[in-house]
Amino acid sequence: KSAPRTRAANTVLAIREMAQRHGFLDKVTITSWPMRG
């Protein structure tokens, strides 16, 4: 069966893909997501 790690990885990939589309991947780090400021 799929391990929880798989779902987490898919979530990270989805966030990174969306970030790249909007072009703010360099401005926002995955570790500090979500970021309120």
Sequence and secondary structure as in RCSB ss.txt:
>XXXX:A:sequence
KSAPRTRAANTVLAIREMAQRHGFLDKVTITSWPMRG
>XXXX:A:secstr
   HHHHHHHHHHHHHHHHHHHT TTTS GGG S   
